[in-house]
């Protein structure tokens, strides 16, 4: 089975927006609404993971006096 490429934060957010729009219309059968809700929950978890990873990277980045940046191991 081919490995699926990791979706970017922006791709995930776009799919979440589509799901919200579909659900807000209110014309979906219950089963489809539940299916989209479950997909949305999974996608929101992926978004949170992307944000956590980015936060860690930003916390490790510190600006030096000369304007250059270096990674630090502090959290």
N, C-alpha and C positions, 0 to 999 in steps of 0.2 A: 504494500500500500504506500503510495507516495506521501511524503511528509508535507503538510500544509504550511505555507509561509506565514510567519507571524504578521498579523494585521497591525497597521500603524494606529496610533491613538486617533488620528483624524478619520481613518476608515471606520473604526469602531463607532465613533461619535456620529458619523453620517448614518450608519445603519440604525443606531439607537433613535435618531431623529425620525427616520422612516417608520420605525416601529411605533413611536409615539403618535405620529400623524395618523397611521392606520387605526390605532386603537381609539384615538380621540374622535374619529368619524362615527364610531358607535354602531357600525353596520356589519360587524364581523360576527360569525357564529361563535358561541361560547368556547368551543374546542379550539378554534383558531386564535381567539383572544388569549386563552391560557397558554397556548404554544408560543405566541409572540411574547407574552409576559415572561415565560421561562427563558426564552432567548435573550430578552432584555436584561434580566437579572444576571445571566452569564456574561453578557457583554459589559455590564456595569462593573463587574468584578475585574474583568480584563483592563478596563479603563483605570480603576483604582490601582492595579498592579503597575501599569505604565507610570502613573503619577508618583507612586512610592519609589520606583526605580529612579525617576528623574529627580525627586527630592533628595535622595541619597547622593546622587552625582553632584547636585548643586551645593549640598552641605559640605562635600569634600573639596569643593573648589574654593580656593581663597586667593584674594588679590594681593599681589606683592606691591611694595612701595613704588617700584619702577613701572607699574601698570601691567606687568606680566601676571599670568595665572599659573598656579601649581595645584596639583591635587594633594590633599592631606588625608591622613587616616582618621582624623577626629570625626566624631559624630555629634 
